[in-house]
Every structure is written in C-alpha cells, then in structure tokens.
Amino acid sequence: MRLNQVTAPARDLDASIAFYRLLGLKLIVKSDAYARFELPDGEATFSLHVVEGGIARANAPQIYFECDDLDTEAARLRQAGISFETEPAMQSWLWREAWLRDPAGNAICLFHAGENRRHPPWRLADA
C-alpha cells in the first residue's frame, strides 16, 4: 500500500494554488473547485478542494513536507513574503521544524528529519 494523496480544504483556490506552487509543488490538475499537485520528490500528490463554511484551525489534520535544507527553504519563503508561525527549530523528537499556514488556514509543517523520519532511536524493534 502507498499513500496516494492528501486533500486539504481551500476557500480561494487561486490563492492556495499560488501558495503551494511557491512551496515547489507542480500543478497537474485544475478545475473550478479542485487542484492537484505533484510533489518535487517521490510519487506522492497533494490536492485542494474548495469548501463552503468554516475550515478547522484547531484539532485538524496537519500537513508535513520534508525539506532537505529547511533553513534555506524557510529563508527563501520569507523572502517571498510568507510568514511563519514558528521559525525552524530542533525538536526533542529529532526533527527540525518550522510551522506556517496556507491561505485557508491549514497548518503546514516544513521539516527535516533525515533518517529519524522513519528510523528514530525509539523505533519499535519489530517494525
């Protein structure tokens, strides 16, 4: 089994498309209420779907994108006018993370974990 895609809600599809393109995703499908992207590395895709009503900010799914050089990527995005809720910082779980929100308010974590993403020191022995 492989993860195909994650779909996030959007209000202003064009603003959200511009945001995710700035992150480096490649737009491959677009309609009035839907957009789908390819990630720069790997085979995963990411999509947006226009919704009516509120978009949860608390207790909602969080979207994680791994960057080979988080600090350089964060600097590039700040230079482009993107604001971060938290700047890149090392976490106790051995990931370097920075948090921001897309135009719809979805929580985005840009991170670098390297080998610790799948193989942290506390990984279960039989996993």
Summary of the structure (lengths in Angstrom):
residues: 127
radius of gyration: 15.3
end to end distance: 15.8
largest distance: 47.4
contacts: 311
relative contact order: 0.19
helix: 20%
strand: 35%
